[in-house]
Amino acid sequence: MTPQTAFRRFSDATARHAGRPAAFLLAVLVVVVWALTGPLFHFGDTWQLVINTGTTIITFLMVFLIQSTQNRDSAALQIKLDELICSSRAHNALLALEELDERELELIRNHYARLAEAARSDLAKFEEAIEDVRQAGRR
């Protein structure tokens, strides 16, 4: 097994387990035990440092593991969307949009927003026409 495969499996498993209720309950339990030991350690600086250091290290490491999983999921989703675009009547120019810069993406988004607004306007006119026909039939 390559190091990349081992890391992928580890990050997938970690992300999967960290998102479960049991992981949350374990974290709550750790905080409760830490809080209950406060009087034992006179709520001292070392007592506070334990929770601060522990949570900081766990958060730091989890960011990288979850980001790795998220990057892979996003790439897989992008490939699936590209396949749907290729297999439909959609413009193949929409493939690999994630490679464009922010300005280009905004121009394309505005184009589709205008198309959506025109479609809603056409739909509203169509609905008005149907309502006129219904009203005329009731008279």
QUIPE-V365716 format. One record per residue. N is the residue number from 1. PHI is phi in whole degrees, 0 to 359 (* if undefined). Layout:
n=N phi=PHI
n=N phi=PHI
//
This chain:
n=1 phi=*
n=2 phi=283
n=3 phi=300
n=4 phi=295
n=5 phi=294
n=6 phi=297
n=7 phi=295
n=8 phi=299
n=9 phi=296
n=10 phi=295
n=11 phi=293
n=12 phi=297
n=13 phi=296
n=14 phi=297
n=15 phi=298
n=16 phi=296
n=17 phi=286
n=18 phi=293
n=19 phi=271
n=20 phi=267
n=21 phi=301
n=22 phi=298
n=23 phi=294
n=24 phi=297
n=25 phi=297
n=26 phi=297
n=27 phi=296
n=28 phi=298
n=29 phi=299
n=30 phi=300
n=31 phi=294
n=32 phi=296
n=33 phi=299
n=34 phi=299
n=35 phi=296
n=36 phi=291
n=37 phi=277
n=38 phi=308
n=39 phi=299
n=40 phi=298
n=41 phi=257
n=42 phi=58
n=43 phi=49
n=44 phi=284
n=45 phi=297
n=46 phi=295
n=47 phi=299
n=48 phi=290
n=49 phi=296
n=50 phi=300
n=51 phi=290
n=52 phi=297
n=53 phi=294
n=54 phi=300
n=55 phi=292
n=56 phi=294
n=57 phi=296
n=58 phi=297
n=59 phi=298
n=60 phi=302
n=61 phi=290
n=62 phi=295
n=63 phi=303
n=64 phi=289
n=65 phi=294
n=66 phi=290
n=67 phi=296
n=68 phi=300
n=69 phi=296
n=70 phi=296
n=71 phi=299
n=72 phi=295
n=73 phi=297
n=74 phi=295
n=75 phi=296
n=76 phi=295
n=77 phi=296
n=78 phi=298
n=79 phi=296
n=80 phi=297
n=81 phi=296
n=82 phi=300
n=83 phi=295
n=84 phi=296
n=85 phi=296
n=86 phi=298
n=87 phi=271
n=88 phi=248
n=89 phi=272
n=90 phi=294
n=91 phi=290
n=92 phi=294
n=93 phi=295
n=94 phi=280
n=95 phi=295
n=96 phi=58
n=97 phi=299
n=98 phi=298
n=99 phi=276
n=100 phi=279
n=101 phi=277
n=102 phi=300
n=103 phi=296
n=104 phi=295
n=105 phi=297
n=106 phi=295
n=107 phi=298
n=108 phi=293
n=109 phi=299
n=110 phi=297
n=111 phi=301
n=112 phi=289
n=113 phi=295
n=114 phi=296
n=115 phi=299
n=116 phi=296
n=117 phi=296
n=118 phi=296
n=119 phi=295
n=120 phi=294
n=121 phi=296
n=122 phi=298
n=123 phi=295
n=124 phi=297
n=125 phi=296
n=126 phi=296
n=127 phi=295
n=128 phi=296
n=129 phi=296
n=130 phi=297
n=131 phi=297
n=132 phi=299
n=133 phi=296
n=134 phi=297
n=135 phi=297
n=136 phi=294
n=137 phi=291
n=138 phi=278
n=139 phi=280
//
